Amino acid sequence: MRILIALLAGGLFGSGLFISGMTDTTKVQGWLDVFGNWDPTLAFVMGGALIPMAIAWRFVPGRAPLVGGAFPQPPAPEVDRRLVVGSVLFGVGWGLAGLCPGPAIASLSYGGTSGLVFMAAMLVGMGAAPAIATRLDRLATAS
Amino acid sequence: MEQDWIWGLVGGLVIGLGGAVYLLGNGRIMGASGIIGGLVDGSGWSTWAERLAFLAGVLIMPIVLTPLYSVEITTHATSNLAVIVAAGLCVGIGTRIANGCTSGHGVCGISRLSLRGIVATVFYILAGGLTIVLFRHLLGVI
């Protein structure tokens, strides 16, 4: 059951990314390009996605997931160095290529060499991240 | 195109629906970088099957939908592989250090009014915007 729900959720996610045009890097970079030929599409995608999710969160308190278990705990409210440094780094990569992890997967079938190379580099980065995060923490305690 | 924003809104609703199904069904946050990253660094191996099933859905549906479009489907990604590699490394490292990307911090975090999600989104959008200014308008690389 978990597998089927995951497949369905992933299928919806992939369909949405495809339909919305978010696997087109010109639309993503166009949205970030405030001083150029600005493309508002991404704002509509984000706005659209927030509606079902905001409704879903309202069902969470006092209930359990369909397959059992428990809903994720509310996140710790603290904003730490990892969150800020990681997000800035992610933003730089997102701006450079116009791709983030979801669309990178969704566009693998038609993204050509660039798509495959991006995916490979992203996976290498993800593999290296835990060690880099530890160094980042050590840097924080040293200073 | 004129109707791009409508398809953006429709696609966005479908993305949010996927997140709602994953949350209410399996009790999980739909964050692409977390789902992939957990498989890469081993932290998510205990739930490998549902992670792979999710990713299979993401990969397969665009293949199913592509024939419905009369225009050629392409990412228009740069063919400058140095830029692509640098971007991929930044996205991979950054999303895992920050513990989330556009789907996890953006869609799932903001919709529950999580401070971390909102702060992360502000920072990656600002960084992305500045990257465009620097590398497109000043350096002309992308």
Interface residues (C-beta under 8 A of the other chain):
Chain A: R2 I3 L4 I5 A6 L7 L8 A9 G10 G11 L12 F13 G14 S15 G16 L17 F18 I19 S20 G21 M22 T23 D24 T25 T26 K27 Q29 L32 D33 V34 F35 G36 D39 P40 T41 L42 A43 F44 V45 M46 G47 G48 A49 L50 I51 P52 M53 A54 I55 A56 W57 F59 V60 A64 P65 L66 V67 G69 A70 F71 P72 P74 P75 A76 P77 E78 V79 R82 L83 V84 V85 G86 S87 V88 L89 F90 G91 V92 G93 W94 G95 L96 A97 G98 L99 C100 P101 G102 P103 A104 I105 A106 S107 L108 S109 Y110 G111 G112 T113 S114 G115 V117 F118 M119 A120 A121 M122 L123 V124 G125 M126 G127 A128 A129 P130 I132 A133 L136
Chain B: D4 W5 I6 W7 G8 L9 V10 G11 G12 L13 V14 I15 G16 L17 G18 G19 A20 V21 Y22 L23 L24 G25 N26 G27 R28 I29 M30 A32 S33 I36 G37 V40 D41 A49 E50 R51 A53 F54 L55 A56 G57 V58 L59 I60 M61 P62 I63 L65 T66 I73 T74 T75 H76 A77 T78 S79 L81 V83 I84 V85 A86 A87 G88 L89 C90 V91 G92 I93 G94 T95 R96 I97 A98 N99 C101 T102 S103 H105 G106 V107 C108 G109 I110 S111 R112 S114 L115 R116 G117 V119 A120 T121 F123 Y124 I125 L126 A127 G128 G129 L130 T131 I132 V133 F135 R136 H137 I142
